[in-house]
Amino acid sequence: MLEEVVAQKPDDAFSRYGLALECMTSGDAAAADQHFRTLLEHNAAYVPGYLMYGQFLAREARTEEARRVLSTGIEAATHAGNQHARSEMEALLNDLS
């Protein structure tokens, strides 16, 4: 169902995020990666995407990519005034060091 919504509205951040999460939990790492990338390319201000993509990359042992995503996410969260997401991403980034 999410795939249909994304096909109809490819730039809808919430639907793309949901599809990325679904791919991640179902074990389709390649699809999850692609959906997270597309999400953030088209919706750079969508803060939850950075946190979950950073967590995904960390679990995939792609530490340098996770650091870059989280650093960008911290900037986006700061700009959006989302202190909670910012602190979660900072904690994860510190864990990766």
N, C-alpha and C positions, 0 to 999 in steps of 0.2 A: 504494500500500500504506500509506504514512504517513497519507494522508487517511482511510483506513478505521480505523486505530488511533486517530487523533485524534477521529473521529466516535464511537467506542466509549468513549474515555477523554479527554474534552475538557480535563480539568485535569492530564493527565500532562505534566509539564514537558519531559521528554526528547523525547517524540514531537512535541510542539508546536514545540519548538526545531528539531528535524530538518526538519519541514515548512516552517518559516520559512526555514531555510537553503536548502532545495531550491527554494522559490519565488524566493529571492534569486538563486541561481545560474542559474536558468532564465530570468531576466529579467522575472518577474511581480512588479514592484515593489509594486503595490497589495496583492496577496495576502501578500507578505512583510511589509509594513508591518502589516497586520491581524493576522497570526499573532504577530509580535513584540509588538504591543500586548496582545493577549489573553494571551500567555505571561506578560508582566510584571504584568498586572493580577491574574492568578490565582496567580502564583508569584513574588512580589516578592523572594524570597531566592535565586532562580536566577541566580547571578552571570554565567555565560557569556552569558546572553541580553542583558545590558546591553552587554557588549563588542561582540558581533556586531551588535546593533541600532544602537549608536553608530557602528560602521564603516559600516553600511548607510546611515544618515542622512547621514553625512559624504560618502559617494560620491554621494548624491542631491542634494548641495549644500543640505541642510537643516541648516545649521550650528547655529542656535540650539537646535533640537530635539536635535541630537546632543550639544550641551553639557549640556542638562538630563538626558538619559538617562545620559550618562557620569558626571555628578556624583552622580546617584542610585546608579549602579552602584558608584562608588568607596565610597560609604557602605555599600552591601550587602556589598561585598568586605571592607571593614574589619571589619564586624560578624561576617562568617564567618571571619575570619582568613586570607583568601586574598590574600596579599601579591603573588603573581605577577599575578593578574588586576587587582588594584588598580594596580600599577605600569604595566601595559599601558594601562589606561584613563587614567591620569594622563598618560602620554606622548601618547596620542591627543588628549586634551583640550588639552594644551599646543600640539600641532600645529595645532589649530583656532583658537588665539588669534592 
